[in-house]
């Protein structure tokens, strides 16, 4: 009779933190690729003939297939096939999509029969933008699948341990990727010379990084296989002991708490990620600076989140107050977007813009640090992957629509303006602020329900995991 292993691989600090680094690298490079063209909006418009509408459609394309069901399928694949298969698949899909996008904006695509055919229909949307959007759409499927996979990886490897800290560090590394790409993307674009900048080099550089991310995740799969063997898993996949059923998706959709969290998530993130796409150009227009200087200012936005998120994770692990953090984060976001909408245009000061960006970074640390570690408290382990995927799915609806909406609002707010350095961003920024107001309302509702129903969202994670896991045993709230 085989003796039970008393100390699994994830009980060893070096092993679980190594696992975190390996999976976080994949997400770091993914986030760098997501925003590689964000500081280059004005360049891609002048170099490839894109418009704000075209840039908005391109930015929203990342989430299109996820909105139309792929992300739900990704969650089912994750719960059925496990983190090893799903993570490797997602990293591979990201590489494929990145290669398509790289080809679309490269000089090799210019003048081809494919470009001529793509230019022949929907003429307001250049062929390079169409193909880049298609590649970004494929990449987005892999990126969002990777996101939910990493969340489940960390829930598995850090169960009963420093879960919020681990998730905070993973998010911090991803935020650092945004800082890094805003720092180097415009400089890489100018690498060929100030007189002939190009978007090709930064996109190619990030595509190569995605290959490295795929390799790092493959290394992690060997560690995860060892962990399952030590835990006595005799299954061909690393799913939960209780088999996932499709009916569980219906149970998740019937949860009132799920919808509150999902709507809070979509409202908050729709005011952050689409804003990142336009932030550099907004600063260019309001402050009268070039793309590199604008990127140098905005790049500090994720740094605040990167530094503070792990600290907030530690606070959540030991002290709790997750629902309160969500509310504070929403308030700070509202203040920042109103500053960009009303104060910076009237008083074009780099110091004011920089201060608002730092505060927005603090907001961006409060909400994710509190949100994602709260999901395992209210969702059964066997469909945790699907719960994450469904929340991401709702989030993706907003992330797909709002870049397009912002592009249209920007165009409508600037009739006859063709110079991408002279756009008026007041209305788009007010729209972002309104999303923050709605997110604040849902945050207040969530805290009130937690006080009434005792979900444990305000309780510390480590205390909960060391005791009887009362909230996990109660499962979903379907009232």
PyMOL commands that set and color helices and strands:
alter all, ss='L'
color gray80, all
select helices_A, chain A and resi 9-11+13-34+38-48+52-61+64-105+113-119+127-157+163-189+194-196+200-230+247-253+256-270+273-287+291-298+301-318+322-346+350-378+381-412+426-453+461-466+470-474
alter helices_A, ss='H'
color red, helices_A
deselect
rebuild
show_as cartoon
